[in-house]
Amino acid sequence: MVSEWISRDAARCWHPFTQMKDYELQPPLLITRARGAKLFSADGNYYYDTISSWWCNTLGHNHPRLKAALRRQMNQLEHTLFAGITHPPAIELAERLTAIAPEGLKKVFFSDNGSTAVEVALKMSLQYWRNTAQPQRSLFIGLDHGYHGDTVGAMSVSGRSAFNEVFSPLLFDARHVPAPYCYRCPCGKQYPSCGIACLEPLRQICAAEGNRVSALIIEPLLLAAGGMIVYPREYLEGAVAIARGCGAHIIFDEIATGFCRTGTMFACEQTAATPDFLCLSKGITAGYLPLGVTLVTEQIYQAFYDDYTRKKTFYHGHTYTANPLACAVAVEALKIYTEERVVERVQSQAVVLQKAMQQFRHLPNVGDVRGIGMVGAVELVRDRATKEPFAFEQRVGFQVYREGLAEHLLLRPLGNVIYFFLPFCLRDAEILRIVRRTHAVLAHLK
Ligand SMILES: Cc1ncc(COP(=O)(O)O)c(C=O)c1O
C-alpha cells in the first residue's frame, strides 16, 4: 500500500526545494497522521518533527483548540473576498496583532504566506515614497544570508545564494551588505571587541545613496534560511539607526522568528529597534492554514489615504486575502500564546535546549554551535582549524537527513548546517532525546 502511494506520487507530484531524482535513493515519507511533535507514517513509524513542519507548527499537530476554532468558523463562513466586505475573524485578528506588535504598528494588510507578506512591504514602501513626492527612493537594502521568500521581489532583496542564483536575470537591483555572521566574520574580527565593524558597508551605502533608499529589510536576530545565523542585538540596533539616519523605512521580517520562537513574542523585542513594517506568517496560525500579514505604522497608512482620483490606492491583493478560516485559527493561536504563557514556556525550554546543544562542541566536524530560543544549530566543517566547509557535492546534509530518519528524527539540514526549530509542545525529556539522537547521527557521520 505504501509503495503504491509512493509510485503514484512519483508519477504526478513535483516537490518543493527537491531534486526529484533523490527520491530514487530516498523516497518521501508517506505521512498519514500527526499528533503533538510526532508525524506518523503509513508503514507504522513515527518521526519527531524537529523543524516544526517548516518552522510554522509551533503548538504541535492535532491541537484540540485549533481544530475546534476551525470547525466553528467552517460552520459560519469559509471564504469571501476582502474588498468591499469584512468579517469578524479578520477584525479580531487585526486588533489582537496590533495589541501585541511592537509600538507604532497600527494597521494590518493580509495576504497568503511569508513571501507575499514581504512583497506587500516592498511595494508599499516604494509606493509610499511616490505618494509623498520622493519617487527617487526606490532602492532596497538587504543582507547577505538574508532570506525573505521565493517570489521575485522577495528573492531580489534576499542574499544571493544557491536558492536564487539561477533566477538572477529576473531580480531587480538591490544592495546587499555583509551578514553579521560571527563564526565567519566578514571583517575577520571577534565579537564583542569588533565594535560591530560589519556595519561599515551599510554606513557607506547610506552615505553615498541615502536619499535613494526606500527601505532596509532584515530578519531580527536570526538569519534563518541563510544558515541559522544568530547575531548580536547591537547589529540590529546599529543597522536600524543607520538606515533611519538616511530617512529609509525599516522592514522587519519576523516570518520565522515571530510568535514566541526566540523567547519573546517577536525577536525585535529583545532590542531597542522598531520597524515601520512587520512581516509575519508561519506561526500566526500555528502552522494550520496559510496566512501572511504586513503590519504598518499609521504614517505609512495615511500616505495612501486620499481622494480616489489622486491615485494613491494600494493596488495589491490576493483571492484568499484574509481568508476567514485562516484568520479564525490565527485568533485562537494568539489566544493560546497569551493565555498559556507560551513565551515563558519557550524561555524555560530554551534553557534546556541551549544547554544540551553544547554536547555537539566535542564532535570533530563541528565548527560552530549557535542558538536562540527554540532554535539550535550546528555548523559542520571539514576542518575545524581552517573552518573549511564540506563541499556541496559531498551532500553532508542529505546524509544527516537519511541517518536521522533511522533515529525517528525528521531533520532537514540547510547544507552543512544541522538545526532544530522545535515545536513548543515538547516535554524537556523529549528535547533531550532529540538532541541525544542527533548527536548519535553526527558522531557516526562518515
Ligand atoms: C524569514 C523568512 N521570510 C520569508 C519566508 C517565506 O515564507 P513562505 O515560504 O511562506 O513564502 C521565510 C520562509 O522560510 C522566512 O524564513
The ligand as an SDF file (V2000), in Angstrom:
LIG
                    3D

 16 16  0  0  0  0  0  0  0  0999 V2000
   12.3870   34.9600    7.2690 C   0  0  0  0  0  0  0  0  0  0  0  0
   11.5200   34.4080    6.1790 C   0  0  0  0  0  0  0  0  0  0  0  0
   10.8970   35.2530    5.3510 N   0  0  0  0  0  0  0  0  0  0  0  0
   10.0840   34.8140    4.3770 C   0  0  0  0  0  0  0  0  0  0  0  0
    9.8780   33.4630    4.1750 C   0  0  0  0  0  0  0  0  0  0  0  0
    8.9820   32.9860    3.0720 C   0  0  0  0  0  0  0  0  0  0  0  0
    7.8110   32.4420    3.5910 O   0  0  0  0  0  0  0  0  0  0  0  0
    6.9090   31.4660    2.6860 P   0  0  0  0  0  0  0  0  0  0  0  0
    7.6950   30.2210    2.4860 O   0  0  0  0  0  0  0  0  0  0  0  0
    5.6790   31.2580    3.4970 O   0  0  0  0  0  0  0  0  0  0  0  0
    6.6380   32.1860    1.4160 O   0  0  0  0  0  0  0  0  0  0  0  0
   10.5130   32.5500    5.0120 C   0  0  0  0  0  0  0  0  0  0  0  0
   10.3360   31.1020    4.8100 C   0  0  0  0  0  0  0  0  0  0  0  0
   11.0270   30.2820    5.3280 O   0  0  0  0  0  0  0  0  0  0  0  0
   11.3680   33.0360    6.0290 C   0  0  0  0  0  0  0  0  0  0  0  0
   12.0220   32.2010    6.8570 O   0  0  0  0  0  0  0  0  0  0  0  0
  1  2  1  0
  2  3  1  0
  2 15  2  0
  3  4  2  0
  4  5  1  0
  5  6  1  0
  5 12  2  0
  6  7  1  0
  7  8  1  0
  8  9  2  0
  8 10  1  0
  8 11  1  0
 12 13  1  0
 12 15  1  0
 13 14  2  0
 15 16  1  0
M  END
$$$$
